[in-house]
Amino acid sequence: MRLLLLSLLLTTSAHALQSTEVKAGGQLYAVVTVQPGQDALRLSWKGLDGQPYGTVAALKSALAKQGKTLLFATNSGIYAPGLRPLGLHVQRGETLVPLNRARSGGNFALLPNGVFWVRGKQAGVSESRAYERLNLAPDFASQSGPLLVQGGRIHPSFTAGSSSLKLRSGVGVCAGGAVKFAVSEGAVNFYDFAKFFRDALGCPDALYLDGSISTFYTPERGDSQLIAYAGIWAVVK
């Protein structure tokens, strides 16, 4: 897979956060690299009023009132009616939604699925049953599915050349512990998206987050989506 780094958008001495555009296999992707322990990566769902933030704009506004700046945001995964995360949602060490063990029902239940978690300076993508056995007690975690790559192996249900083409977003934990969020700028199938994480980004473990409604926010990129979400992964200054 050919890899072309197009632009470096954001890097500061205080934050390791990097935002780039990467072209691989003829497709363009937006990629944000986060260093756990250096960047304040957090997961949000509800505000002080108990209601879901819903949009990136609402989260950004709430943070601004606290004197904080939103550096990056993306929706955390598939959600249920009422803007409730469909799977596990852990926020500041508290489990707000338990692990979902469903074996049927769309992409989320295309097993194996998994959990993206952050604990201190560490982050990981773990298969859901393996995550449960690890008893990690993370600071933040969200469950989604399917797993794109597990231990360097692409999900067995994915097919090269599949005609199921959609905008897709995901997250991977890569060599050295860096976290890479990616969203395709155009329609791509699951196989190519998984291959992008494994071969272009060097992430042996990666998790699908969501499809066509996904968004990426950085100050330079902005946020053109007004669609409401449940959980939102964010990096805050």
Salt bridges, closest charged atoms under 4 A:
ASP39 OD1 - HIS15 ND1 3.92
GLU127 OE2 - ARG129 NE 3.07
GLU132 OE2 - ARG101 NH2 2.12
GLU185 OE2 - ARG221 NH1 2.92
ASP199 OD1 - ARG198 NE 2.77
